[in-house]
Amino acid sequence: MDHSAAHHNHDSAVIPKANTGAIWRTFWILLIATTIEFVVAFLMISPEMKLLRISIFLGLTIVKAFYIVGEFMHLKHEVKSLIWSVLIPTIFVVWLVIALMFEGGSILQSH
């Protein structure tokens, strides 16, 4: 019996180095987006800028959500069909919530 086949190749058991660069990049991107949200919250307090402030919050929240899902749930490394199967229902749910908010608001205004 050949004993060399029974021994494992130790090169395949090497633990890869931690990818700290990607972790720090994720940290900085999320920190910058969150900092912008705080700056907008404290500097854009006038009632005239309410719609712009809400739009900025929504935009940054969507960007952060997609980045978090892509990085931490590893969705950006998946096949495109899986990404679209998650993204399309999410878009419809967001559309449904917005539509219900507008419809609910119009019912309150008509009475």
C-alpha positions in Angstrom: 0.0 0.0 0.0 1.3 3.4 -0.9 1.5 5.5 2.2 2.0 8.8 0.3 -1.7 8.6 -0.8 -2.8 8.3 2.8 -1.0 11.5 3.8 -2.9 14.7 3.3 -1.5 17.6 1.3 -0.8 20.3 3.9 -0.8 23.1 1.2 -4.6 22.7 0.7 -5.2 23.1 4.5 -3.6 26.6 4.6 -5.9 29.2 6.1 -6.2 32.2 3.8 -5.2 35.6 5.1 -8.1 37.7 6.4 -9.4 40.2 3.8 -9.2 43.2 6.1 -9.1 45.6 3.2 -12.6 44.7 2.2 -13.8 45.0 5.8 -12.3 48.4 6.2 -13.7 49.6 2.8 -17.1 48.5 3.9 -16.7 50.3 7.2 -15.6 53.5 5.6 -18.4 53.5 3.0 -21.1 52.9 5.6 -19.5 55.5 7.9 -19.5 58.1 5.2 -23.1 57.4 4.2 -24.2 57.5 7.8 -22.3 60.8 8.4 -24.0 62.4 5.5 -27.3 61.3 6.9 -26.5 62.9 10.3 -25.3 66.1 8.6 -28.5 66.3 6.5 -30.6 65.7 9.6 -29.0 68.5 11.6 -28.3 71.1 8.9 -31.5 70.8 6.8 -34.0 71.6 9.4 -36.1 74.2 7.6 -39.6 73.1 6.5 -38.9 74.2 2.9 -36.2 71.5 2.7 -38.3 68.7 4.1 -38.9 66.9 0.8 -35.2 67.2 -0.2 -34.2 65.9 3.3 -36.5 62.9 3.0 -35.3 62.1 -0.5 -31.7 62.2 0.6 -32.5 59.9 3.6 -34.4 57.4 1.3 -31.6 57.4 -1.3 -28.8 56.9 1.2 -30.9 54.2 3.0 -31.4 52.3 -0.2 -27.7 52.6 -1.1 -26.7 51.4 2.4 -29.2 48.5 2.3 -28.0 47.3 -1.1 -24.4 47.5 0.0 -25.1 45.6 3.2 -27.0 42.9 1.4 -24.3 42.7 -1.2 -21.4 42.5 1.2 -22.7 40.8 4.4 -25.2 38.5 2.7 -22.7 37.9 -0.2 -25.4 38.6 -2.8 -23.1 40.5 -5.1 -21.1 37.2 -5.6 -24.1 35.2 -6.6 -25.5 34.6 -10.1 -27.6 37.4 -11.7 -30.8 35.4 -11.7 -30.7 35.1 -7.9 -30.0 38.8 -7.5 -33.0 39.6 -9.7 -35.2 37.1 -7.8 -34.5 39.1 -4.6 -34.5 42.6 -6.1 -37.7 42.5 -8.2 -40.0 41.4 -5.3 -38.3 44.0 -3.1 -39.0 46.8 -5.6 -42.7 45.7 -5.8 -43.0 45.7 -2.0 -41.5 49.2 -1.8 -43.9 50.3 -4.5 -46.8 48.8 -2.6 -45.9 50.6 0.6 -45.6 53.9 -1.2 -48.9 53.4 -3.0 -50.7 52.5 0.2 -49.2 55.6 1.9 -50.5 57.8 -0.9 -53.9 56.1 -1.0 -54.2 56.3 2.8 -53.3 59.9 2.8 -55.9 60.7 0.1 -58.7 59.0 2.1 -57.9 61.1 5.1 -57.9 64.3 3.0 -61.2 63.6 1.3 -63.2 63.4 4.6 
